[in-house]
Amino acid sequence: MCKRAIRNFTIGRKNWLFSDSPKGAKANGLNPFQYLKYLFEHLPNADIQRHSEHLDDVLPWNETIQQNCK
C-alpha cells in the first residue's frame, strides 16, 4: 500500500525535471497558451512518422511559430 501511495510522486518527479519553472515556457518569447493551441491544431495533421522534418516546423524558435504565438 505504501509503495502505491508514492508511485505517482516518483513517476511525476521524472517529468517535473523538464518543467523547471514558468519562465522556461516563455524562454522563446512565446505566449504558452497560444503555442499549445497552435500545437494542438497542427500536430494531428502532421505526418511526423514519415516526414520527421515536419517536427522542425513546430519547434518554438521556428519563424512561423514566432509570428503566430507571441
GURO-581870 format. One record per atom (N, C-alpha, C): residue number from 1; x, y, z. Coordinates in nm, 3 decimals, m for minus. Layout:
<recs>
REC   nr        u        v        w
REC  NUM        X        Y        Z
...
</recs>
This chain:
<recs>
REC   nr        u        v        w
REC    1    0.083   m0.119    0.000
REC    1    0.000    0.000    0.000
REC    1    0.087    0.126    0.000
REC    2    0.192    0.125    0.076
REC    2    0.279    0.242    0.084
REC    2    0.348    0.269   m0.049
REC    3    0.392    0.161   m0.116
REC    3    0.457    0.179   m0.246
REC    3    0.361    0.242   m0.346
REC    4    0.238    0.199   m0.344
REC    4    0.139    0.252   m0.436
REC    4    0.113    0.400   m0.409
REC    5    0.118    0.439   m0.283
REC    5    0.090    0.577   m0.246
REC    5    0.197    0.674   m0.299
REC    6    0.320    0.631   m0.306
REC    6    0.427    0.721   m0.351
REC    6    0.461    0.703   m0.499
REC    7    0.400    0.606   m0.563
REC    7    0.434    0.580   m0.703
REC    7    0.407    0.701   m0.793
REC    8    0.293    0.766   m0.778
REC    8    0.262    0.882   m0.862
REC    8    0.366    0.992   m0.845
REC    9    0.410    1.011   m0.723
REC    9    0.510    1.113   m0.698
REC    9    0.642    1.079   m0.767
REC   10    0.685    0.954   m0.757
REC   10    0.814    0.918   m0.816
REC   10    0.810    0.921   m0.968
REC   11    0.698    0.885   m1.027
REC   11    0.685    0.895   m1.172
REC   11    0.680    1.042   m1.213
REC   12    0.604    1.121   m1.141
REC   12    0.593    1.263   m1.170
REC   12    0.725    1.334   m1.155
REC   13    0.805    1.293   m1.058
REC   13    0.933    1.359   m1.032
REC   13    1.020    1.359   m1.158
REC   14    1.019    1.249   m1.232
REC   14    1.099    1.244   m1.355
REC   14    1.047    1.344   m1.458
REC   15    0.917    1.357   m1.467
REC   15    0.859    1.452   m1.562
REC   15    0.884    1.595   m1.520
REC   16    0.880    1.622   m1.392
REC   16    0.896    1.758   m1.341
REC   16    1.037    1.811   m1.361
REC   17    1.132    1.724   m1.381
REC   17    1.269    1.770   m1.405
REC   17    1.278    1.856   m1.531
REC   18    1.187    1.834   m1.625
REC   18    1.192    1.906   m1.751
REC   18    1.105    2.030   m1.753
REC   19    1.025    2.049   m1.651
REC   19    0.943    2.170   m1.643
REC   19    0.981    2.246   m1.517
REC   20    1.097    2.302   m1.520
REC   20    1.159    2.362   m1.402
REC   20    1.084    2.483   m1.348
REC   21    1.038    2.572   m1.437
REC   21    0.974    2.694   m1.390
REC   21    0.886    2.751   m1.500
REC   22    0.793    2.839   m1.463
REC   22    0.711    2.906   m1.566
REC   22    0.796    2.990   m1.661
REC   23    0.912    3.035   m1.616
REC   23    0.999    3.115   m1.702
REC   23    1.045    3.036   m1.823
REC   24    1.059    2.904   m1.806
REC   24    1.101    2.820   m1.918
REC   24    1.002    2.820   m2.032
REC   25    0.874    2.834   m2.002
REC   25    0.771    2.837   m2.107
REC   25    0.781    2.962   m2.191
REC   26    0.837    3.068   m2.136
REC   26    0.846    3.195   m2.209
REC   26    0.988    3.223   m2.258
REC   27    1.074    3.125   m2.254
REC   27    1.214    3.145   m2.292
REC   27    1.229    3.193   m2.436
REC   28    1.138    3.155   m2.522
REC   28    1.146    3.198   m2.662
REC   28    1.054    3.314   m2.693
REC   29    1.002    3.378   m2.589
REC   29    0.917    3.494   m2.608
REC   29    0.777    3.460   m2.657
REC   30    0.732    3.336   m2.635
REC   30    0.601    3.294   m2.682
REC   30    0.498    3.301   m2.570
REC   31    0.374    3.316   m2.610
REC   31    0.263    3.302   m2.518
REC   31    0.236    3.153   m2.506
REC   32    0.256    3.092   m2.387
REC   32    0.241    2.947   m2.374
REC   32    0.105    2.896   m2.420
REC   33   m0.003    2.970   m2.391
REC   33   m0.136    2.927   m2.433
REC   33   m0.147    2.923   m2.585
REC   34   m0.098    3.028   m2.651
REC   34   m0.104    3.034   m2.798
REC   34   m0.019    2.925   m2.861
REC   35    0.096    2.898   m2.802
REC   35    0.185    2.794   m2.855
REC   35    0.120    2.657   m2.844
REC   36    0.065    2.626   m2.727
REC   36   m0.001    2.496   m2.710
REC   36   m0.122    2.484   m2.803
REC   37   m0.197    2.591   m2.817
REC   37   m0.312    2.591   m2.908
REC   37   m0.266    2.561   m3.051
REC   38   m0.158    2.626   m3.092
REC   38   m0.102    2.603   m3.225
REC   38   m0.062    2.456   m3.242
REC   39    0.005    2.402   m3.141
REC   39    0.048    2.262   m3.149
REC   39   m0.070    2.167   m3.160
REC   40   m0.172    2.189   m3.077
REC   40   m0.289    2.101   m3.079
REC   40   m0.367    2.111   m3.210
REC   41   m0.359    2.224   m3.278
REC   41   m0.427    2.240   m3.405
REC   41   m0.348    2.181   m3.522
REC   42   m0.214    2.186   m3.514
REC   42   m0.133    2.146   m3.629
REC   42   m0.069    2.008   m3.619
REC   43   m0.038    1.962   m3.501
REC   43    0.029    1.832   m3.489
REC   43   m0.057    1.713   m3.534
REC   44   m0.187    1.713   m3.507
REC   44   m0.265    1.596   m3.553
REC   44   m0.261    1.577   m3.705
REC   45   m0.239    1.683   m3.780
REC   45   m0.237    1.673   m3.926
REC   45   m0.097    1.649   m3.983
REC   46    0.005    1.657   m3.900
REC   46    0.142    1.640   m3.947
REC   46    0.178    1.491   m3.951
REC   47    0.239    1.450   m4.058
REC   47    0.281    1.310   m4.071
REC   47    0.428    1.299   m4.028
REC   48    0.449    1.305   m3.899
REC   48    0.585    1.307   m3.844
REC   48    0.653    1.171   m3.856
REC   49    0.575    1.065   m3.858
REC   49    0.633    0.931   m3.872
REC   49    0.709    0.917   m4.004
REC   50    0.650    0.967   m4.112
REC   50    0.713    0.955   m4.244
REC   50    0.806    1.071   m4.276
REC   51    0.770    1.189   m4.227
REC   51    0.846    1.310   m4.259
REC   51    0.887    1.380   m4.129
REC   52    0.994    1.333   m4.070
REC   52    1.037    1.388   m3.942
REC   52    1.080    1.534   m3.952
REC   53    1.108    1.582   m4.072
REC   53    1.147    1.723   m4.088
REC   53    1.032    1.818   m4.054
REC   54    0.908    1.766   m4.054
REC   54    0.793    1.849   m4.015
REC   54    0.798    1.884   m3.866
REC   55    0.871    1.809   m3.790
REC   55    0.884    1.839   m3.648
REC   55    0.954    1.973   m3.627
REC   56    1.044    2.007   m3.716
REC   56    1.111    2.138   m3.707
REC   56    1.013    2.253   m3.721
REC   57    0.902    2.228   m3.789
REC   57    0.803    2.334   m3.811
REC   57    0.726    2.372   m3.685
REC   58    0.730    2.290   m3.582
REC   58    0.655    2.320   m3.460
REC   58    0.744    2.349   m3.339
REC   59    0.872    2.362   m3.363
REC   59    0.962    2.396   m3.253
REC   59    0.950    2.546   m3.222
REC   60    0.970    2.585   m3.096
REC   60    0.944    2.723   m3.054
REC   60    1.024    2.829   m3.128
REC   61    1.137    2.798   m3.181
REC   61    1.220    2.900   m3.248
REC   61    1.192    2.909   m3.398
REC   62    1.099    2.831   m3.448
REC   62    1.061    2.839   m3.589
REC   62    0.997    2.975   m3.616
REC   63    1.025    3.033   m3.733
REC   63    0.975    3.167   m3.766
REC   63    0.822    3.173   m3.765
REC   64    0.757    3.070   m3.819
REC   64    0.611    3.067   m3.821
REC   64    0.554    3.065   m3.681
REC   65    0.614    2.987   m3.594
REC   65    0.570    2.980   m3.455
REC   65    0.590    3.116   m3.388
REC   66    0.705    3.176   m3.414
REC   66    0.734    3.307   m3.355
REC   66    0.631    3.411   m3.398
REC   67    0.586    3.405   m3.522
REC   67    0.489    3.502   m3.572
REC   67    0.349    3.477   m3.518
REC   68    0.311    3.350   m3.502
REC   68    0.174    3.315   m3.463
REC   68    0.149    3.305   m3.314
REC   69    0.253    3.292   m3.235
REC   69    0.233    3.260   m3.093
REC   69    0.290    3.362   m2.996
REC   70    0.308    3.483   m3.037
REC   70    0.360    3.586   m2.947
REC   70    0.248    3.647   m2.867
</recs>
